[in-house]
């Protein structure tokens, strides 16, 4: 009965997003999930949701769709308990990639594909869904919304939002397609390639073997590293690159910061691994892979090196918090926000010395209004509050303090599994957590994915006063 | 920074402070004589050395009266604490309490920043004079030597206001009891002194020896947390523990507010009523949670749960760091909560460390305001405190300090882990030192000490204490290129 209620809602929500999106997803998911869900979707597809508040819509979609997405796990019996199924589904849709399936090779291949597709939808949804909603808001609200959403003001791809949307999703699909072809060319199975590609491009991180990425060829790992890095880049920027507008690349300072942070972290980790006694070539390759996976909050892992130096843990934790570029599919605080904060801090210190100096924060040669700086601060404060609150609840359900922090941060940033948590001596296996901890992590994933405000808005009393 | 007269004025100021420190050090001869612990001449020598350096500086630069450059007052505060700490190491080294300079520096810094982390596993075996010196560093450190000296400033002629803001770089510039800083400082000092005396008397009335009463009052009223016993305050009677909890509670309240309360100026309380309410609410809620957890989860009987819960919660919230029971063995969420309370801290303008209740309140209301703004984009709804709108400048101030505090905390954890401390202990020590709580987690928490830390870890901890006490910005600004070059 519950299934019958949730599935049509999910289906109708898909249909509202635009026909191609919906049809593609419906078709692929039907093929993957099987006849049962397909019947449900088909029968109730006529139920359309009416015009509603965008916050309400965003949050309800993100809460209900994953619940619907949990059904395949239950129906096929891959996961026994409702909590596990919901966890897997939330983890997928929020592109977190934390899995409670102990052995992905033992479950039906359709489910593997479904897992990957949920991530792909989640990754795409993050970019597109919000933009689609923007259509309904008036112009002032639109600017406010987009500014808050992606950190600071950003150029739109095209004056028409629908054009921007279609460009974004085309580039997203294109990258996925290229990656699938490359992976197949590198000698992987078709299903494997598709799953991995979907997980990578969406920065999700579900893997198809119980051993993580250990069993794959070096070529595969190298390809994945490159694409993980790319998936941390702003999708709009990728489009500009694709259409050979190089000037955009040069003008986007965030990209250079991103590249610098990536190289610096990977380089220093490689040195740390090498100094710890691992072979140098392996250290370098592993660092590149690991750092790309962390900074894009993808969450793939391979066999960690025998000696895991401390610097690697520290760098990993910092990157988990920072995340990649704003407007990418990755999670975390986003470098653009951190850049703003850093520049503001520098100005602030100068003002302590010269109280009457007037400064402004500039990114890409454009002034960031004080109001946005305040919003970013507020966001970071809430982000930290969520991590602390999440960690507190995790300790209630029996985790140690350090693991609780790492787990809360990793899931808030939609990273999922990370060797960091292992290096603290805790288990990487999310399946062993008690149910309460799983629900906490789900809440964190959701909060991280929706960047908090949309989620908080609908639980705030003043929202409901407004509606009345 | 090329103005020589500013430098001279700075040195002169240091001289005055050092003379004060030397004088207080001299007071430690009293227990040395009374308990005949054989450290009399060591203490006299240390005191004389400090006094003569201070006197020398003062005499050499006696004509340089005023610091004009704003930058100099930032520098002064940092240099002041470093110097104080440097001279405070003398008694530890001279009496042979420790042979390592690192350990002595750590202990001295922990004293003057009223942190309360200790490297001595068995403090009871230390000479009485050194014990009193530890308590005394906390007592004057906790109050802020700057404020102490400001009481005498009419003659020192330092630009008082800029110095005051440099140390208490909080948002709370509205809370002066009087327009004149000097009067504020005198009143604050009066409150502090009378609190000290009252609690010494109360503790003695409850049957404590004068020696313990003096030491414990010094360390608890300053939210420091050193003790003369190895088990901190666990072996005291229940009444005495509750009394000390009262001292801690008061030490977390803004001193100006205390002055108003004592002198029955009820009307002026409204300027701080929000912070006070919030502080008391946090106290009540956190204590209630800890007490319930201790009773239902850890199985303590009600009276023990009540005592351990309230005393330890207050100790954490006011960042005192006195330990009434080995909290590291308690339920993990309780430990977690205690850490978070330490980060929250007491009220601004009190001796406690941490972020301060008022900042947390502003942060919270600002976040709520942003949320509301999203729902009602055209509403004018400023952040209010005590019924008055808070200016954007102050909000940004608070936000910046929060960020920097958080970043410093993470930096501390990172550096401690790199110096070979395990993750849990690194988190505990970083919180403990930065907030001024003192004991952390694991072997360095509870009744434990920092003796097993490597030298580099101890230096990191000392740095964190300094940063925490001076609220980060004052120290960090010194690393700004523009600070040294125009």
Interface residues (C-beta under 8 A of the other chain):
Chain A: X55 X140 X141 X144 X148 X310 X311 X313 X314 X318 X341 X344 X345 X348 X349 X350 X352 X353 X355 X370 X373 X374 X375 X377 X378 X379 X380 X381 X382 X384 X385 X388 X391 X392 X395 X396 X398 X399 X400 X401 X402 X404 X405 X424 X453 X456 X457 X460 X462 X463 X466
Chain B: X70 X71 X74 X332 X333 X335 X336 X337 X339 X340 X363 X366 X367 X369 X370 X371 X372 X374 X375 X376 X377 X392 X395 X396 X399 X400 X402 X403 X404 X406 X410 X414 X417 X418 X423 X424 X427 X441 X473 X476 X477 X480 X482 X483
